[in-house]
Amino acid sequence: MKLFPAWVWFAFGSAFFAALTALFGKLGVTGVNSNFATFIRTIVILIVTAGILSLRAEWQKLGAIPAYSWVFLVLSGIATGLSWLCYYRALQIGPVSKVAPIDKLSVAMAILLGVACVGEKLTWPVAVGGGLIVAGSIVIIAF
């Protein structure tokens, strides 16, 4: 019997690596232009992802990707890039202990966007959890 579905483990992996991203990013932007640091990070991500695609033989023909997917993948890439640029600049000038929790307000924002844009149901546990994330961020920012 599985303890958790596979997506839960990947989500925990995402959280763990995001925590490392904050720590390593804070250390990495010292003495480096934050935009240039983001550029370096992006190149590393490109190389690592290309390596994974190659090892797993998961490359796809670009022409086989539907136009709908292209539009949203490009928009996601733009949003990711802008997020990273803001994040690295915030890490450069602010404490990681406050920048990372504020960044995680994206969780509450994603909940709202999921409900508003893709019709996900807002359950009480999700609403309370999202509210606690917001409350926690407010406490961290204010004190």
Buried (B, 14 or more C-beta within 10 A) or exposed (E): EEEEEEEEEEEEEEEEEEEEBBEBBBEBBEEEEBEEBBBEBBEEEEEEEEEEEEEEEEEEEEEEEEEEEEEEEEEEEEEEEEEBBBBBBBBBEEEBEEBBBBBBBEBBEEBEEBBEEEEBEEEEEBBEBBEEBBEBBEEBEEE
